[in-house]
Every structure is written in structure tokens, then in C-alpha cells.
Amino acid sequence: METMGVICVFKKNRLQPFFKKCREGLGVIVLPLALFQLIRTIFLPTTLDVMLTALLFFIYIGFLKHWL
């Protein structure tokens, strides 16, 4: 059992830089997507567009607050 914990720790440390790069990349991409979606929602508001816009802005706020 003890060796399983050690193996998991090594895997976590090995994958962490990859996830950091993905998180940074998504943080850069989310704001332009959210703004584009907001403009689209202003001109053609549908329920799906409003929910998607809110989701993108919540994700962006999560990146700003370092929750994600």
C-alpha cells in the first residue's frame, strides 16, 4: 500500500507542468472567446448563448482568482 502512494506522487509531479501550461493557455484564450460570445449574444440572444456567455465569464473569473 505504501508504494502505491509513492507512485501516485511521482505521477502527479510528472504531469503538473503539463497542466500548468494548459491552464495558462486556457486563461489566455477564454477572455477573447467570452467577448466574442458576448457580442454574438447581444445581436442574436438565445438561451444557449446566454448560458454559454455566463459560463465563459465564470471560467475567466475563476482563472483571475486562481480557483482553476
C-alpha positions in Angstrom: 0.0 0.0 0.0 2.8 2.4 0.8 4.4 2.0 -2.6 1.1 3.0 -4.3 1.2 6.4 -2.6 4.8 7.0 -3.7 3.9 6.1 -7.3 0.9 8.5 -7.3 3.1 11.3 -6.0 5.7 10.7 -8.8 2.9 10.7 -11.4 1.4 13.9 -10.0 4.8 15.7 -10.1 5.5 14.5 -13.6 2.2 15.8 -15.1 2.0 19.0 -13.1 4.0 21.2 -15.6 1.7 20.0 -18.5 -1.4 21.0 -16.6 0.1 24.4 -15.7 0.8 25.1 -19.4 -2.8 24.0 -20.3 -4.2 26.2 -17.5 -2.1 29.2 -18.7 -3.2 28.7 -22.3 -6.8 28.4 -21.4 -6.6 31.6 -19.3 -5.3 33.5 -22.4 -8.0 32.0 -24.7 -11.0 32.3 -22.5 -11.3 36.1 -22.5 -11.4 36.6 -26.3 -13.9 33.7 -26.6 -16.1 35.3 -23.9 -16.0 38.7 -25.5 -16.8 37.2 -28.9 -19.7 35.2 -27.4 -20.9 38.4 -25.6 -21.1 40.3 -28.9 -22.8 37.4 -30.5 -25.3 37.2 -27.6 -26.1 40.9 -27.9 -27.1 40.5 -31.6 -28.7 37.0 -31.5 -29.7 36.2 -28.0 -30.8 32.7 -27.4 -30.9 30.7 -24.2 -27.9 28.7 -25.1 -25.9 31.8 -26.0 -26.7 33.5 -22.7 -25.7 30.4 -20.7 -22.5 29.9 -22.7 -21.5 33.5 -22.2 -22.1 33.3 -18.4 -20.1 30.0 -18.3 -17.2 31.6 -20.1 -17.2 34.6 -17.9 -17.3 32.4 -14.7 -14.4 30.4 -16.1 -12.5 33.6 -16.7 -13.2 34.9 -13.2 -12.0 31.5 -11.9 -8.7 32.0 -13.7 -8.3 35.5 -12.4 -8.9 34.4 -8.8 -6.7 31.3 -9.3 -9.5 28.9 -8.4 -8.8 26.9 -11.6 
